[in-house]
């Protein structure tokens, strides 16, 4: 455990010792703040129209449906773009600078270095996400928020982040070029996002498989506040799968040397 913590601390120092953490966090939060502002103004406009119209829409307006759900849905997509920037250097930089040799010949096991790097990247992700959560905290002073769906959505955010980061770590282990790692990671995540599209053009068995592999399909219920055990199992399995692939790639590199 101490070895994992040592790698974790090293990676956290690397994040905050370079512009990566500040640029990624700053751009993400600025953009999410812009989106959140527009969602709130849109809700305000809909509310005014609702009150002024004698034949307005039926039912009660719900800030969760108009603002919160859209806020999370957009976050899911934006993280798919941003996460590769957090993970692209984890192993690519080690390969490029040659420090991977020291890492592989140190008393640390491959799993220890892998888990240390993964946990550092996930922690960075959660720190940025916590700052974004403050926007909902401010909204709660002015509107009544149903926190049940919000908590479920944040569970989805955590699981989604773990999946994205594990896929990004895997992509980083394939090359010594950080840009290539980021591109591979992005298109891998895009494939998992859009794979259910292929279910419309194949037989029933493959269609069920494609839908099961789709991140979007597993995310939708949780973003509405419905926590399904199958969705949690899917995300945890995806995380373990990508970490296992990364371990296999690293071990194969070590064996070839």
Secondary structure, 3 states (H helix, E strand, C coil): CHHHHHHHHHHHHHHHCCHHHHHHHHHHHHHHHHHHHHHHHHHHHHHHHHHHCCCCCCCCCCHHHHHHHHHHHHHHHHHHHHHHHHHCCCCHHHHHHCHHHHHHHCCCCHHHHHHHHHHHHHHHHHHHHHHHHHHHHHHCCCCCCCHHHHHHHHHHHHHHHHHHHHHHHHHHCCCCCHHHHHHHHHHHHHHHHHHHHHHHHCCHHHHHHHHHHCHHHHHHHHHCCCCCHHHHHHHHHHHHHHHHHHHHHHHHHHHHC
